Amino acid sequence: MRSWNFDTLLVSGGYDPTEHRWHRSEPIYPDAAVVQPDCRTATARFAGTEEGLVYARFGTDNDILVEKRVALLEGAEASKCFGSGLAAINCLLYALAEDGDHIAVQEKMYGGTIAAITKLLMRAGVRVTFIKDTNDPDEWKRACKKKRMKLLFAEILSNPTLEVLDVETISEIAKTHNAALVIDATFSTPVLFRPLDWGADYSIHSTTKFMNIGGTNTGGVLSGPKDGIKKVVGISNLWGAPLSAFDAWLTIKGMPFLKDRVLRQSKSAFELASFLAKNPRVKKIFYPKLMSSPDYFRAKKYLPEGCGAVFALELEGTKADAARFIESLKLWSHAVNLGDIHSLATCPALTTHSTIPQEMRERAGITDTFIRFSTGLEHIEDLKDDIDQALKK
């Protein structure tokens, strides 16, 4: 029998009713500990020489369902769930790099990732080179000449400036220097981009975003080679970063709708970005599907089905003008999440990046009037009207 298509995997991948007392819909298993059949089995499971559940911090039946489905969607040998996307990132980095090792990291990426690397990983003795121009191959090559280079880490769509990574080129550099390539593909989901197909070794998603019912819970998932995932599992068990059974259940319940939702939200984001690009109050627009974007051709290559629900703009004016705009929105909620079914907007200079020095923020492309939008499922005309009235305030 041939393998299932992507749409079918979203609905049924990794789930066999015969393994779950014939329940048609995936059940939830809210249990902290699993009874062991005998001492030999218990010993083998704790040693990791035999598969099987023992304790919820190490995994649950619901986690396993998510991991099986995501591995199929990503085309990966294995996947591992976590309580958040950042937990997935931390556990992977600690599994692949140790005191004295070197890693190279895209500078323009999610602030939480940068904070975790600078405040945790670097304190553990891991040396880090930050890549200022993500798509400058020579900068990555220079970094890879450092001793004990273990991995290169970047986002397919940078958060929040929406730069598109030239994955194929960076992958070749990583392989030449025997380093792992890790791609955070949260903004694209497997619907729009599968990192492993383009030469990445690991793919990371914050399932808090698109990959749940819609803004209902936190979570993260990592996909990659079986041996590598096994190392990460060992770190995860010590880190204490599990995805709860309930959150895993919410994640699996949202997956059948993922493709339709992501494609619709991407279409709306493109229409909104095109609409706002003509507004005189908008100084700059950030969305790689626009022909005016410097990332347009990379987006066409790597993200032909769409560039996701997130777009951004820089307003004319001051930080006070940005605050007035945010507070004038009615339909768009002022919240720092993304990938929700509800439309969200935030000014990073007033929220997520408010404690970062202005010079450092602006070097990352985040000015005082930079606004990030995450397009939801509301009607496009209602979303346009709300932004339009807020811009007139």
Sequence and secondary structure as in RCSB ss.txt:
>XXXX:A:sequence
MRSWNFDTLLVSGGYDPTEHRWHRSEPIYPDAAVVQPDCRTATARFAGTEEGLVYARFGTDNDILVEKRVALLEG
AEASKCFGSGLAAINCLLYALAEDGDHIAVQEKMYGGTIAAITKLLMRAGVRVTFIKDTNDPDEWKRACKKKRMK
LLFAEILSNPTLEVLDVETISEIAKTHNAALVIDATFSTPVLFRPLDWGADYSIHSTTKFMNIGGTNTGGVLSGP
KDGIKKVVGISNLWGAPLSAFDAWLTIKGMPFLKDRVLRQSKSAFELASFLAKNPRVKKIFYPKLMSSPDYFRAK
KYLPEGCGAVFALELEGTKADAARFIESLKLWSHAVNLGDIHSLATCPALTTHSTIPQEMRERAGITDTFIRFST
GLEHIEDLKDDIDQALKK
>XXXX:A:secstr
     HHHHHHHTT  GGGTTT SS      SB   S HHHHHHHHHTSS    BTTT  HHHHHHHHHHHHHHT
 SEEEEESSHHHHHHHHHHHH  TT EEEEESSS HHHHHHIIIIIGGGT EEEEESSTT HHHHHHHHTSTTEE
EEEEESB TTT  B  HHHHHHHHHHTT EEEEE TTTHHHH  GGGGT SEEEEETTSSSSSSS    EEEEE 
HHHHHHHHHHHHHHT    HHHHHHHHHHGGGHHHHHHHHHHHHHHHHHHHTT TTEEEEE TTSTTSTTHHHHH
HH TT   SEEEEEESS HHHHHHHHHH SSSEE S  S SS EEE GGGTTTTTS HHHHHHTT  TTEEEEE 
 SS HHHHHHHHHHHHT 
